[in-house]
Amino acid sequence: MNRRLSLLTPSGRLTLGNLLGALRPMRAAQADAECFYGISDLHALTTPRSPDDLRAAITEQSTLLLAAGLDASTLFRQSRVPAHAELAYLLECVATTGELGRMIQFKEKSRHQESVRTSLLTYPVLMAADILLYRPTHVPVGDDQRQHIELTRDLAQRFNATYGEVFTIPEITVPPAGARVMDLGDPTRKMSKSGPDAGSIALLDPPDVVRRKVARAVTDSDTGPAAVRTDRAAKPGVTNLVEILVACGGSVDGIATYGALKAAVTDAVVAELEPLQERYRALAADPARVADVYDRGAERCREVTAPVLAAARAALGL
């Protein structure tokens, strides 16, 4: 059976974009693959945040992954599997500052900061360790992370060529077209859990908040008979709303105005989120159950990663 791996960083509240673009495909992959899905809490430390905020984000995200139906997978917290941090250092010893400095996300995130944490520069190596420890055959990745996965493949190939065959070289898989949900206020950029709250629908937003955010979504000034149509270049806001509607099981048939479109989108999104929110509330009321799932997941991960880490240490002469 194929092995798949995905980690989500608790850098903000999970959004509708995360559900449609990541969690749904992750849930579907459980049918024919051994799946390891993690909370990359160490990655959350690349930028300053209070411990209380981080703990709350980890708790919410951990519960949401279960509520989203990922209970057939091994769920774990990255920081509870020490091999992640140890292999990251070993891989730093084969990475170069030049290739890390060329990472586009590092350039973008550090451009407007007076002081940048070293971990922001090196976190692609930790990401490589996250992946290589599990020897996955496939890693799903969006365009914004492709460069990091290519670095993972480069580091694995370099390590294998220099020290001997230790790591599996994973194949990159691309999420299905149409899974990219855009920001409601700025449809030229992806809906993000760390972006502006007004442009993102959080998975735990109540119906009235969803309605308000969709009502304020950007459209355009076209009021013609064909105003409601998909055209990413000319009508990015309308296209985004139509794609959200269809992804949530709705249809644009008979919809001729933006008001009707927004009403339909609201109803479809609320219907999509309602069962997830119900499961979340039940799980949140039983935190010991959630903790047990992640404790057992971490134990399984330690078993899986131990031989890979041992092989890497031995190959380096440690």
GILINUR-V916139 format. One record per backbone hydrogen bond with DSSP energy under -0.5 kcal/mol. CO is the residue of the C=O (numbers start at 0). NH is the residue of the N-H. Records with the same first field share a line. If there is no record, write none. Layout:
BEGIN
CO = NH + NH
END
This chain:
BEGIN
1 = 33
2 = 136 + 137
3 = 35
5 = 37
7 = 39
8 = 10
13 = 202
14 = 18
15 = 19
16 = 20
17 = 21 + 22
18 = 23
21 = 25
22 = 26
23 = 27
24 = 28
25 = 29
26 = 29
27 = 30
28 = 31 + 32
31 = 1
32 = 34
33 = 3
34 = 36 + 73
35 = 5
36 = 75
37 = 7 + 39
38 = 40 + 77
39 = 43
41 = 44
42 = 45
43 = 46
49 = 53
50 = 54
51 = 55
52 = 56
53 = 57
54 = 58
55 = 59
56 = 60
57 = 61
58 = 62
59 = 63
60 = 64
61 = 65
62 = 66
63 = 67
64 = 69
65 = 68
69 = 72
72 = 74
73 = 36
75 = 38
76 = 79
77 = 80
79 = 81
80 = 83
81 = 85
82 = 86
83 = 87
84 = 88
85 = 89
86 = 90
87 = 91
88 = 92
90 = 93 + 94
95 = 99
96 = 100
97 = 101
99 = 102
102 = 106
103 = 107
104 = 108
105 = 109
106 = 110
109 = 112
116 = 119 + 120
117 = 120 + 121
118 = 122
121 = 124 + 125
122 = 126
123 = 127
124 = 128
125 = 129
126 = 130
127 = 131
128 = 132
130 = 133 + 135
131 = 134
136 = 170
137 = 4
138 = 172
140 = 174
141 = 144 + 145
142 = 145
144 = 148
145 = 149
146 = 150
147 = 151
148 = 152
149 = 153
150 = 154
151 = 155
152 = 156
153 = 157
154 = 158
155 = 159
156 = 160
157 = 161
158 = 162 + 163
159 = 163
163 = 165
167 = 169
170 = 138
172 = 140
175 = 178
178 = 180
180 = 190
183 = 217
185 = 182 + 188
188 = 182
191 = 194
192 = 12
195 = 198
196 = 199
198 = 183
199 = 201
200 = 15
201 = 204
205 = 208 + 209
206 = 210
207 = 211
208 = 212
209 = 213
210 = 214
211 = 215
213 = 216
223 = 226
226 = 228
228 = 230
230 = 234
234 = 230 + 238
235 = 239
236 = 240
237 = 241
238 = 242
239 = 243
240 = 244
241 = 245
242 = 246
243 = 247
244 = 249
245 = 248
251 = 254
253 = 255
256 = 260
257 = 261
258 = 262
259 = 263
260 = 264
261 = 265
262 = 266
263 = 267
264 = 268
265 = 269
266 = 270
267 = 271
268 = 272
269 = 273
270 = 274
271 = 275
272 = 276
273 = 277
274 = 278
275 = 279
276 = 280
277 = 281
278 = 282
279 = 283
280 = 284
282 = 285
285 = 288 + 289
286 = 290
287 = 291
288 = 292
289 = 293
290 = 294
291 = 295
292 = 296
293 = 297
294 = 298
295 = 299
296 = 300
297 = 301
298 = 302
299 = 303
300 = 304
301 = 305
302 = 306
303 = 307
304 = 308
305 = 309
306 = 310
307 = 311
308 = 312
309 = 313
310 = 314
311 = 315
312 = 316 + 317
313 = 316
END
